[in-house]
Amino acid sequence: MTGISARTWSLLAYSLLGIVLLLFPYAVPNYLLTLLISILIFSIYAGSVNLLYGYNGRISIGHATFWGSGAYVVAILTTRGIIHNFFLVLLVSLLIVTAIGVTIGFLVNRVGGVYFMILTFAFGHIFYSLAAYILTPLTGGEDGIKVIARPDLGLPWTMTRDWNFYYLVLVFFAVSYFLFRCIVRSPFGYTLVGIRDNERRMLTLGYNVQQYKYICYVLSAVFAGLAGTLYAYFALFVSTSELHWFWSGEVVLMVLMGGMGTLWGPAIGAALFTILRYYVSIFTDHWLLALGVVLILIVLFLPKGISGFFLGIRTRSKNGSTQS
């Protein structure tokens, strides 16, 4: 009698997770539901950074540019009565974020290593300064933009209820995960990993390395913009903190904690980060101290992150069973 295949176990695990997520609103109070909505949105954001960092080996300290741009597009369009249709707002937001990603990517991809990090940080600070000090009639400056309405999908049920909005975010999370999975397990994704591990070798093999890196950067920007768009509808408020370099750094920490270069690492890191921030901040304003301690422990004892640790156990057990 043969054992259950890995594919079957994977299908069972996804099915169980899907059932849990679908039934979650029925089993928890509203504050936990809003916490999970945050985690799902942050997971998409962390996944965008993981695509660039985990699979292509480049760290961006300016990804809040795309998150914040997506959020501000929603705020400006909806509060000024320009566009109210959710799908049209989403389309405009992603088009604008894509244009920003294409422009910035064209410039930052000319350099690598620490210079890439510095340039992404510089562009992030430019966009933050524009929103905070120069385009204040449009962005509201440091006061931000309030009174953003939840999306109207033209359905019988309203998105003003957190229950309904949760399922909308869950759909985008599932679609984003599916797209991430398709990307990293495609020839394009394997090429990104090859560039990450040995760029010179990929050049020797005839790959257009710069083109692959450029496309990866733009894709990463689009997913970050999608997360920012959803967050604006969730928080009903957008401020310059969405563009701050600190938020660009925090998402890198999510990826490190969860496990870079893994599909579930961003979601695990986003969950740990959000839970720590929520529960520790109840007792003290210095929740970043607890986050720092957790990060140090993970780097010391789980250098590949939480997801990477469990994947390592799975790989070792497979090798052991094969040898036996």
C-alpha positions as MATLAB code, in Angstrom:
seq = 'MTGISARTWSLLAYSLLGIVLLLFPYAVPNYLLTLLISILIFSIYAGSVNLLYGYNGRISIGHATFWGSGAYVVAILTTRGIIHNFFLVLLVSLLIVTAIGVTIGFLVNRVGGVYFMILTFAFGHIFYSLAAYILTPLTGGEDGIKVIARPDLGLPWTMTRDWNFYYLVLVFFAVSYFLFRCIVRSPFGYTLVGIRDNERRMLTLGYNVQQYKYICYVLSAVFAGLAGTLYAYFALFVSTSELHWFWSGEVVLMVLMGGMGTLWGPAIGAALFTILRYYVSIFTDHWLLALGVVLILIVLFLPKGISGFFLGIRTRSKNGSTQS';
ca = [
       0.000    0.000    0.000;
       1.540    3.265   -1.094;
       1.481    6.402    1.010;
      -0.329    9.585    0.181;
       1.546   11.598   -2.441;
       2.967   15.052   -1.728;
       0.555   16.512   -4.282;
      -2.404   15.050   -2.399;
      -1.118   16.374    0.924;
      -0.695   19.789   -0.648;
      -4.231   19.716   -2.055;
      -5.617   18.708    1.343;
      -3.684   21.483    3.092;
      -4.936   24.134    0.652;
      -8.498   22.853    0.957;
      -8.343   22.968    4.748;
      -6.860   26.455    4.724;
      -9.528   27.618    2.286;
     -12.310   26.277    4.519;
     -10.797   27.943    7.589;
     -10.503   31.299    5.831;
     -14.050   31.087    4.471;
     -15.526   30.250    7.878;
     -13.298   32.622    9.853;
     -15.835   35.508   10.086;
     -18.405   33.184   11.651;
     -16.120   32.100   14.480;
     -14.341   35.251   15.679;
     -15.245   38.719   16.989;
     -15.038   41.681   14.642;
     -11.667   42.967   15.878;
      -9.998   39.678   14.902;
     -11.661   39.877   11.511;
     -10.174   43.318   10.903;
      -6.816   41.973   12.061;
      -6.990   39.204    9.458;
      -7.950   41.708    6.758;
      -4.770   43.635    7.602;
      -2.732   40.438    7.430;
      -4.125   39.504    4.016;
      -3.388   42.948    2.580;
       0.086   43.068    4.124;
       0.724   39.571    2.733;
       0.222   40.848   -0.824;
       2.577   43.745   -0.072;
       5.187   41.428    1.430;
       4.759   39.059   -1.524;
       5.632   41.892   -3.899;
       8.876   42.553   -2.022;
       9.590   38.829   -1.804;
       9.346   38.564   -5.594;
      12.088   41.175   -5.916;
      14.185   40.249   -2.872;
      13.607   36.538   -2.347;
      13.628   35.440   -5.989;
      15.796   38.097   -7.622;
      18.124   38.982   -4.747;
      17.589   42.764   -4.683;
      16.456   44.750   -1.655;
      14.254   47.793   -2.216;
      14.001   50.433    0.518;
      11.428   52.370   -1.452;
       8.553   49.996   -2.102;
       6.219   52.150   -0.037;
       6.269   54.419   -3.102;
       4.015   51.956   -4.924;
       1.927   51.026   -1.899;
       1.337   54.700   -1.104;
       0.722   55.681   -4.721;
      -2.012   53.074   -5.029;
      -3.588   54.269   -1.783;
      -3.465   57.943   -2.767;
      -5.035   57.273   -6.171;
      -8.030   55.688   -4.419;
      -8.276   58.553   -1.919;
      -8.053   61.316   -4.511;
     -10.421   59.743   -7.041;
     -13.127   58.767   -4.553;
     -13.150   61.748   -2.179;
     -13.197   64.259   -5.040;
     -16.017   62.459   -6.809;
     -13.962   61.749   -9.931;
     -14.558   57.986  -10.062;
     -16.626   55.834   -7.720;
     -16.732   52.500   -9.536;
     -14.389   50.145   -7.674;
     -13.110   48.260  -10.713;
     -12.430   51.470  -12.624;
     -10.606   52.969   -9.626;
      -8.594   49.759   -9.328;
      -7.699   49.875  -13.019;
      -6.611   53.524  -12.876;
      -4.630   52.877   -9.705;
      -2.755   49.914  -11.192;
      -2.074   51.794  -14.427;
      -0.597   54.739  -12.539;
       1.463   52.486  -10.283;
       2.682   50.563  -13.335;
       3.738   53.823  -15.002;
       5.639   54.837  -11.855;
       7.233   51.398  -11.630;
       8.269   51.469  -15.288;
       9.846   54.909  -14.860;
      11.658   54.265  -11.601;
      12.636   50.761  -12.668;
      14.275   52.101  -15.832;
      16.574   54.218  -13.661;
      17.287   52.012  -10.637;
      17.980   48.893  -12.717;
      21.052   50.543  -14.142;
      22.863   49.820  -10.870;
      23.068   46.901   -8.472;
      23.896   45.966   -4.900;
      23.930   48.731   -2.330;
      23.540   51.392   -5.039;
      20.201   49.851   -6.000;
      19.072   50.130   -2.373;
      20.210   53.749   -2.156;
      18.400   54.731   -5.354;
      15.146   53.066   -4.291;
      15.401   54.850   -0.946;
      16.028   58.172   -2.719;
      12.998   57.808   -4.996;
      10.892   56.783   -2.025;
      11.919   59.923   -0.165;
      11.130   62.069   -3.216;
       7.577   60.744   -3.376;
       7.164   61.165    0.375;
       8.328   64.783    0.164;
       6.019   65.485   -2.765;
       3.005   64.212   -0.832;
       3.970   65.825    2.481;
       5.160   69.269    1.421;
       4.649   70.081   -2.256;
       1.382   68.519   -3.474;
      -0.511   69.272   -0.277;
      -3.625   70.672   -2.035;
      -3.965   67.263   -3.665;
      -2.717   64.951   -0.908;
      -3.717   66.837    2.239;
      -0.098   66.969    3.378;
       0.677   65.328    6.698;
      -3.032   65.465    7.611;
      -3.770   62.995    4.860;
      -7.129   62.301    3.199;
     -10.102   61.086    5.212;
     -13.665   59.934    4.561;
     -12.825   57.362    1.898;
     -15.897   55.239    1.167;
     -15.799   51.468    0.977;
     -16.129   50.165   -2.621;
     -19.548   49.763   -4.189;
     -19.583   46.667   -6.377;
     -23.209   47.025   -7.369;
     -24.120   43.890   -5.411;
     -27.023   43.345   -2.992;
     -24.657   43.341   -0.007;
     -22.683   46.392    1.039;
     -18.920   46.544    1.577;
     -19.363   48.794    4.602;
     -19.667   45.591    6.632;
     -16.267   44.151    7.494;
     -17.619   40.657    6.731;
     -18.282   41.464    3.100;
     -15.101   43.471    2.653;
     -13.120   40.572    4.146;
     -14.291   38.238    1.383;
     -13.377   40.818   -1.253;
      -9.843   41.056    0.153;
      -9.681   37.263    0.452;
     -10.398   36.942   -3.272;
      -7.575   39.344   -4.125;
      -5.249   37.522   -1.726;
      -6.038   34.163   -3.345;
      -5.596   35.546   -6.863;
      -2.319   37.245   -5.880;
      -0.973   34.036   -4.323;
      -1.941   32.101   -7.462;
      -0.154   34.659   -9.646;
       2.937   34.623   -7.420;
       2.968   30.836   -7.641;
       2.637   30.908  -11.438;
       5.418   33.483  -11.750;
       8.019   31.818   -9.529;
       7.348   28.329  -10.932;
       7.536   29.444  -14.545;
      10.679   29.592  -16.719;
      10.687   33.327  -15.978;
      10.769   32.649  -12.223;
      13.536   30.060  -12.518;
      15.534   32.555  -14.561;
      15.120   35.145  -11.797;
      16.500   32.649   -9.281;
      19.406   31.901  -11.620;
      20.190   35.614  -11.834;
      19.976   35.871   -8.049;
      22.380   32.970   -7.527;
      24.864   33.662  -10.316;
      24.225   36.653  -12.547;
      27.475   36.302  -14.459;
      26.680   32.727  -15.405;
      23.226   33.726  -16.701;
      24.859   36.431  -18.828;
      27.253   33.837  -20.236;
      24.306   31.602  -21.128;
      22.864   34.431  -23.211;
      20.032   35.671  -21.000;
      19.079   39.329  -21.136;
      19.595   39.811  -17.411;
      18.657   43.495  -17.347;
      15.349   42.809  -19.051;
      14.432   40.080  -16.578;
      15.345   42.285  -13.626;
      13.344   45.173  -15.077;
      10.199   43.077  -15.585;
      10.550   41.645  -12.081;
      10.765   45.142  -10.617;
       7.667   46.352  -12.458;
       5.664   43.253  -11.480;
       6.708   43.761   -7.874;
       5.589   47.400   -8.038;
       2.156   46.444   -9.418;
       1.472   43.971   -6.591;
       2.564   46.563   -4.017;
       0.203   49.066   -5.621;
      -2.652   46.556   -5.476;
      -2.051   46.081   -1.747;
      -2.016   49.847   -1.187;
      -5.250   50.235   -3.141;
      -7.016   47.660   -0.973;
      -5.601   49.211    2.191;
      -7.038   52.634    1.351;
     -10.504   51.100    1.105;
      -9.902   49.205    4.346;
      -8.464   51.985    6.519;
     -10.680   54.721    4.994;
      -7.758   57.083    5.503;
      -4.480   57.723    3.687;
      -1.539   59.732    5.019;
       2.094   60.323    4.146;
       3.085   57.426    6.407;
       2.038   55.154    3.517;
       4.970   56.581    1.542;
       7.530   56.690    4.348;
      10.763   54.733    3.995;
      10.041   53.175    7.390;
       7.103   51.294    5.869;
       9.421   50.130    3.079;
      11.780   48.746    5.714;
       9.069   47.049    7.751;
       7.874   44.982    4.814;
      11.428   43.720    4.284;
      11.350   42.572    7.913;
       8.121   40.670    7.201;
       9.836   38.819    4.366;
      12.899   38.051    6.501;
      10.811   36.706    9.379;
       8.547   34.612    7.186;
      11.229   33.327    4.870;
      12.433   34.999    1.670;
      12.263   33.013   -1.525;
       9.272   30.979   -0.327;
       5.636   31.281   -1.367;
       4.136   31.305    2.134;
       6.951   33.223    3.813;
       5.452   36.690    3.148;
       2.064   35.686    4.597;
       3.667   34.153    7.696;
       5.887   37.202    8.196;
       2.955   39.582    7.679;
       0.890   37.645   10.226;
       3.670   37.635   12.829;
       4.413   41.324   12.272;
       0.740   42.362   12.505;
      -0.002   40.253   15.574;
       3.076   41.550   17.382;
       2.217   45.148   16.555;
      -1.384   44.767   17.641;
      -0.993   42.851   20.877;
       2.286   44.334   22.145;
       1.112   47.903   21.427;
      -1.806   47.282   23.792;
       0.657   47.226   26.692;
       3.378   49.575   25.476;
       4.191   52.056   22.731;
       7.579   50.379   22.333;
       6.273   47.424   20.329;
       9.210   47.794   17.939;
      11.459   46.597   20.778;
       9.583   43.285   20.873;
       9.717   43.106   17.082;
      13.479   43.634   17.202;
      13.939   40.826   19.723;
      11.846   38.432   17.622;
      13.775   39.373   14.484;
      17.121   38.789   16.211;
      15.984   35.352   17.401;
      14.773   34.406   13.936;
      17.997   35.557   12.250;
      20.117   33.658   14.793;
      18.152   30.409   14.992;
      16.030   30.426   11.794;
      18.218   32.207    9.228;
      15.918   31.111    6.378;
      12.828   32.374    8.173;
       9.937   30.408    9.617;
       8.728   29.078    6.267;
      12.280   28.224    5.197;
      12.802   26.266    8.420;
       9.790   24.022    7.800;
      10.678   23.595    4.139;
      14.133   22.448    5.263;
      12.573   19.829    7.546;
      10.359   18.660    4.676;
      13.347   18.387    2.324;
      15.408   16.434    4.857;
      12.542   14.017    5.513;
      12.126   13.459    1.759;
      15.854   12.775    1.356;
      15.772   10.427    4.334;
      12.839    8.433    2.972;
      14.504    8.242   -0.468;
      17.746    6.919    0.950;
      15.960    4.350    3.054;
];
